[in-house]
Amino acid sequence: MSGRFFQEAGGEAQLWPSLTAFLVALADSLEEGTPLFSETPVVHGGALGWD
């Protein structure tokens, strides 16, 4: 399970059917620059970050 917790509102979670499915979604996001959990991968000074 992966997700975020918000002190004021509780949490949100997204479940993938398997670790493989999660890793595919992560790889797609990194390769294509598409959002994952509403965050887009970016590289600043050679380091991966999420905006």
N, CA, C and O atoms as a GROMACS GRO file, in nm:
protein
  204
    1MET      N    1   0.085  -0.117   0.000
    1MET     CA    2   0.000   0.000   0.000
    1MET      C    3   0.089   0.123   0.000
    1MET      O    4   0.196   0.125   0.062
    2SER      N    5   0.045   0.222  -0.069
    2SER     CA    6   0.116   0.348  -0.073
    2SER      C    7   0.013   0.458  -0.059
    2SER      O    8  -0.100   0.443  -0.105
    3GLY      N    9   0.050   0.566   0.003
    3GLY     CA   10  -0.045   0.676   0.016
    3GLY      C   11   0.012   0.788   0.099
    3GLY      O   12   0.131   0.790   0.132
    4ARG      N   13  -0.073   0.880   0.132
    4ARG     CA   14  -0.035   0.997   0.210
    4ARG      C   15  -0.131   1.012   0.327
    4ARG      O   16  -0.246   0.969   0.320
    5PHE      N   17  -0.082   1.073   0.433
    5PHE     CA   18  -0.167   1.102   0.547
    5PHE      C   19  -0.170   1.252   0.568
    5PHE      O   20  -0.066   1.317   0.568
    6PHE      N   21  -0.289   1.306   0.586
    6PHE     CA   22  -0.307   1.448   0.611
    6PHE      C   23  -0.364   1.464   0.751
    6PHE      O   24  -0.471   1.412   0.781
    7GLN      N   25  -0.293   1.536   0.836
    7GLN     CA   26  -0.333   1.553   0.976
    7GLN      C   27  -0.476   1.603   0.988
    7GLN      O   28  -0.551   1.556   1.074
    8GLU      N   29  -0.515   1.697   0.903
    8GLU     CA   30  -0.647   1.757   0.914
    8GLU      C   31  -0.759   1.669   0.858
    8GLU      O   32  -0.871   1.670   0.908
    9ALA      N   33  -0.728   1.593   0.754
    9ALA     CA   34  -0.834   1.524   0.681
    9ALA      C   35  -0.823   1.372   0.680
    9ALA      O   36  -0.909   1.306   0.622
   10GLY      N   37  -0.721   1.316   0.740
   10GLY     CA   38  -0.704   1.172   0.734
   10GLY      C   39  -0.610   1.133   0.622
   10GLY      O   40  -0.512   1.203   0.597
   11GLY      N   41  -0.639   1.023   0.556
   11GLY     CA   42  -0.545   0.975   0.456
   11GLY      C   43  -0.609   0.940   0.325
   11GLY      O   44  -0.731   0.935   0.311
   12GLU      N   45  -0.523   0.917   0.231
   12GLU     CA   46  -0.565   0.865   0.102
   12GLU      C   47  -0.466   0.755   0.068
   12GLU      O   48  -0.347   0.765   0.098
   13ALA      N   49  -0.514   0.652   0.007
   13ALA     CA   50  -0.426   0.541  -0.027
   13ALA      C   51  -0.462   0.488  -0.164
   13ALA      O   52  -0.578   0.491  -0.206
   14GLN      N   53  -0.362   0.440  -0.230
   14GLN     CA   54  -0.383   0.376  -0.358
   14GLN      C   55  -0.318   0.239  -0.349
   14GLN      O   56  -0.202   0.226  -0.312
   15LEU      N   57  -0.394   0.140  -0.382
   15LEU     CA   58  -0.343   0.004  -0.377
   15LEU      C   59  -0.315  -0.046  -0.517
   15LEU      O   60  -0.393  -0.022  -0.609
   16TRP      N   61  -0.206  -0.113  -0.533
   16TRP     CA   62  -0.176  -0.181  -0.658
   16TRP      C   63  -0.196  -0.329  -0.632
   16TRP      O   64  -0.177  -0.376  -0.520
   17PRO      N   65  -0.232  -0.402  -0.734
   17PRO     CA   66  -0.256  -0.544  -0.714
   17PRO      C   67  -0.130  -0.623  -0.682
   17PRO      O   68  -0.137  -0.735  -0.631
   18SER      N   69  -0.012  -0.564  -0.711
   18SER     CA   70   0.114  -0.633  -0.683
   18SER      C   71   0.227  -0.532  -0.678
   18SER      O   72   0.213  -0.418  -0.722
   19LEU      N   73   0.339  -0.576  -0.626
   19LEU     CA   74   0.459  -0.492  -0.627
   19LEU      C   75   0.501  -0.463  -0.770
   19LEU      O   76   0.545  -0.353  -0.802
   20THR      N   77   0.488  -0.562  -0.856
   20THR     CA   78   0.522  -0.544  -0.997
   20THR      C   79   0.439  -0.432  -1.059
   20THR      O   80   0.493  -0.349  -1.132
   21ALA      N   81   0.310  -0.428  -1.031
   21ALA     CA   82   0.223  -0.324  -1.086
   21ALA      C   83   0.265  -0.186  -1.036
   21ALA      O   84   0.264  -0.090  -1.113
   22PHE      N   85   0.303  -0.176  -0.909
   22PHE     CA   86   0.351  -0.049  -0.855
   22PHE      C   87   0.480  -0.006  -0.923
   22PHE      O   88   0.495   0.111  -0.961
   23LEU      N   89   0.574  -0.099  -0.939
   23LEU     CA   90   0.701  -0.065  -1.001
   23LEU      C   91   0.684  -0.025  -1.147
   23LEU      O   92   0.756   0.062  -1.196
   24VAL      N   93   0.590  -0.086  -1.216
   24VAL     CA   94   0.560  -0.047  -1.354
   24VAL      C   95   0.506   0.095  -1.356
   24VAL      O   96   0.547   0.176  -1.440
   25ALA      N   97   0.415   0.128  -1.265
   25ALA     CA   98   0.359   0.263  -1.258
   25ALA      C   99   0.468   0.365  -1.226
   25ALA      O  100   0.471   0.474  -1.284
   26LEU      N  101   0.558   0.331  -1.136
   26LEU     CA  102   0.669   0.419  -1.100
   26LEU      C  103   0.762   0.438  -1.219
   26LEU      O  104   0.801   0.551  -1.250
   27ALA      N  105   0.799   0.330  -1.285
   27ALA     CA  106   0.888   0.339  -1.402
   27ALA      C  107   0.824   0.422  -1.512
   27ALA      O  108   0.892   0.504  -1.575
   28ASP      N  109   0.696   0.402  -1.537
   28ASP     CA  110   0.626   0.481  -1.639
   28ASP      C  111   0.631   0.629  -1.605
   28ASP      O  112   0.655   0.712  -1.692
   29SER      N  113   0.609   0.662  -1.479
   29SER     CA  114   0.612   0.801  -1.435
   29SER      C  115   0.750   0.862  -1.457
   29SER      O  116   0.762   0.974  -1.504
   30LEU      N  117   0.853   0.788  -1.422
   30LEU     CA  118   0.989   0.838  -1.436
   30LEU      C  119   1.030   0.851  -1.582
   30LEU      O  120   1.094   0.949  -1.621
   31GLU      N  121   0.993   0.754  -1.663
   31GLU     CA  122   1.032   0.756  -1.805
   31GLU      C  123   0.955   0.860  -1.886
   31GLU      O  124   1.010   0.922  -1.976
   32GLU      N  125   0.828   0.877  -1.853
   32GLU     CA  126   0.742   0.963  -1.934
   32GLU      C  127   0.720   1.102  -1.872
   32GLU      O  128   0.666   1.191  -1.937
   33GLY      N  129   0.762   1.119  -1.746
   33GLY     CA  130   0.741   1.247  -1.679
   33GLY      C  131   0.596   1.272  -1.642
   33GLY      O  132   0.553   1.387  -1.629
   34THR      N  133   0.520   1.165  -1.624
   34THR     CA  134   0.379   1.177  -1.589
   34THR      C  135   0.362   1.170  -1.437
   34THR      O  136   0.444   1.109  -1.368
   35PRO      N  137   0.258   1.232  -1.384
   35PRO     CA  138   0.237   1.235  -1.239
   35PRO      C  139   0.210   1.096  -1.179
   35PRO      O  140   0.148   1.010  -1.242
   36LEU      N  141   0.258   1.079  -1.059
   36LEU     CA  142   0.227   0.963  -0.976
   36LEU      C  143   0.186   1.021  -0.842
   36LEU      O  144   0.265   1.091  -0.779
   37PHE      N  145   0.064   0.996  -0.797
   37PHE     CA  146   0.010   1.060  -0.676
   37PHE      C  147   0.011   1.211  -0.690
   37PHE      O  148   0.041   1.282  -0.594
   38SER      N  149  -0.022   1.260  -0.806
   38SER     CA  150  -0.029   1.404  -0.833
   38SER      C  151   0.106   1.474  -0.823
   38SER      O  152   0.112   1.596  -0.817
   39GLU      N  153   0.214   1.400  -0.821
   39GLU     CA  154   0.349   1.455  -0.817
   39GLU      C  155   0.421   1.416  -0.945
   39GLU      O  156   0.414   1.300  -0.988
   40THR      N  157   0.490   1.511  -1.005
   40THR     CA  158   0.563   1.487  -1.129
   40THR      C  159   0.712   1.476  -1.099
   40THR      O  160   0.767   1.560  -1.028
   41PRO      N  161   0.778   1.373  -1.152
   41PRO     CA  162   0.921   1.359  -1.126
   41PRO      C  163   1.001   1.467  -1.200
   41PRO      O  164   0.974   1.498  -1.316
   42VAL      N  165   1.099   1.524  -1.130
   42VAL     CA  166   1.188   1.625  -1.188
   42VAL      C  167   1.330   1.598  -1.139
   42VAL      O  168   1.350   1.538  -1.033
   43VAL      N  169   1.427   1.644  -1.215
   43VAL     CA  170   1.567   1.631  -1.174
   43VAL      C  171   1.623   1.771  -1.155
   43VAL      O  172   1.617   1.855  -1.245
   44HIS      N  173   1.678   1.795  -1.037
   44HIS     CA  174   1.742   1.922  -1.003
   44HIS      C  175   1.884   1.891  -0.959
   44HIS      O  176   1.906   1.824  -0.858
   45GLY      N  177   1.981   1.940  -1.034
   45GLY     CA  178   2.120   1.919  -0.994
   45GLY      C  179   2.158   1.773  -0.986
   45GLY      O  180   2.240   1.735  -0.902
   46GLY      N  181   2.101   1.691  -1.070
   46GLY     CA  182   2.133   1.548  -1.072
   46GLY      C  183   2.059   1.465  -0.968
   46GLY      O  184   2.083   1.345  -0.957
   47ALA      N  185   1.968   1.527  -0.893
   47ALA     CA  186   1.892   1.454  -0.791
   47ALA      C  187   1.745   1.448  -0.830
   47ALA      O  188   1.688   1.547  -0.878
   48LEU      N  189   1.684   1.334  -0.809
   48LEU     CA  190   1.542   1.317  -0.837
   48LEU      C  191   1.459   1.385  -0.730
   48LEU      O  192   1.486   1.372  -0.611
   49GLY      N  193   1.358   1.458  -0.774
   49GLY     CA  194   1.264   1.520  -0.683
   49GLY      C  195   1.124   1.506  -0.741
   49GLY      O  196   1.107   1.459  -0.853
   50TRP      N  197   1.025   1.547  -0.664
   50TRP     CA  198   0.885   1.538  -0.708
   50TRP      C  199   0.819   1.672  -0.684
   50TRP      O  200   0.822   1.726  -0.574
   51ASP      N  201   0.758   1.727  -0.790
   51ASP     CA  202   0.686   1.855  -0.780
   51ASP      C  203   0.539   1.832  -0.796
   51ASP      O  204   0.461   1.927  -0.791
   0.00000   0.00000   0.00000
